[in-house]
């Protein structure tokens, strides 16, 4: 399998970063297409994604095919040297499908139908839908397999649907039969003897529909696992069809960022290239750190190799309560931030802003203001920057010494109606820990709890409520092997069936973390804090007795937990029974990182200046409004401006510098940590032809 760049780069040209976006030209008269490609060339666009929502155009009535317009577009892009990421249009079936085959429409938890008139109104379990999807994918792939513009496949779009309908009930039962074999095993796994839920016949097992009171959490957990697997089966079916026609082209599907609906590790392993859509709020001061986290997670899902921003917005989106544009420079900053975190492609939704339809107020690379508009001017500027960086950046890797563990199964299990605190949110806690690292200028990667962790100096477990035996053994082996581990509260409370471990926490973990007895959980209200001596804890606290030999690094002061451990240390393993306030968490993790031999990429950086080392380049990104000066040892050349930097570097508002550095002057994080590599569950962007 070739790398992204291998297939998208014209022969004889140096490596480059893919740049472009979704192009939905069926909205426009054909004269506009010619204008579009002219402007794309001006902006340095190298790739467009066609066909994402084109099903009704290609198949206006059942079985009919209209490809002529798409033929002309494929030829046009090729003539202008622009590659095509061709999407299967299966995320938005034409209205005729719902009318003729109502069973293709999904049902919500209350049994209500999701009708056509928007998009993504397909039941992942509908045989009819799957047959139509396979058929159009087959014809699309057969028609364009040899087309010179075709560089890559994009399957469906942001798989994210749920279905509680009758056909889903049948496939849910089949999925459960595969998992458990017998109804007895299912009854045991779900603990159905509580509340008289015991099933006597498979026909009684339903998706977790609207019910009177709390649902069985193990049932809901399996429904989420099943939904992820059902959608994955839809993806696989289409992927296998396109692979048959074009075995040399990479296949992807665009993830929503840090989205709970799909098990991202399992999905990523099924893709040739991992891609994600990222839409941070330009007004949110946390957006830069959020982008960094999405970049780190996506790169890690790609096994540490290059990944792709499939979509972002050049300006405002139109789905928040209030939608703010990006001030000039912010689009460029975030595009280059993605590159710093390992992306080899920066693309947008969408090329030309729509004049009609649901997203006419959503920005495009070419906005309503047109060629003279500042959004387009920035589009051109980003194209120039990417062209400069491509030959030096494409294909290179980001190295980190820290791994943050994350698992969708644990997210799903922890997110249950009967939890002790609705305020405990997996994504927020993971975000808080990653943010604490980001604030300390410590680059990090993500890993699954089953991955080989030995290559990381420091492993963090912000919130893995569910840990199976393999994961627990992996953590124990990691620390025994010399690794440094920090676990957050509620680590490993439940097994794979969401059954609370005997004693409230697994005995192997208690031993590892230095816990003698876990007495009670004491969740905290909004605005409530616990005094931990040198810092304040939020969200949660725990009443536990330390095992002999474990050190209470910080203790609660006052209240019911007075004197009990807030932070417990047992050798190289630590356990946090609360969530320290942001600055304290950042200090704590920095101190542990230093002890583990992991240092910031650059020392003494001002706040809101991010430093990321990618290959032999150092990206410095100014996430703030005022200019700042950064002091660096030695002399460096800025690839973006071609200027020599000696000593001090001034970064303007939203400024970026990409410096060539020698290892001695700015140490590669690998000096202090190790290159990230994952075990099973993720795989790198393949490099050779399949
Ligand atoms: C998603 C979709 C796009 C578009 C954008 C708008 O990412 O994939 O089609 O709707 O949202 O932000």
Boltz pocket constraint, residues with backbone or C-beta under 6 A from the ligand:
constraints:
  - pocket:
      binder: B
      contacts: [[A, 157], [A, 158], [A, 277], [A, 279], [A, 311], [A, 317], [A, 318], [A, 349], [A, 359], [A, 362]]
      max_distance: 6.0
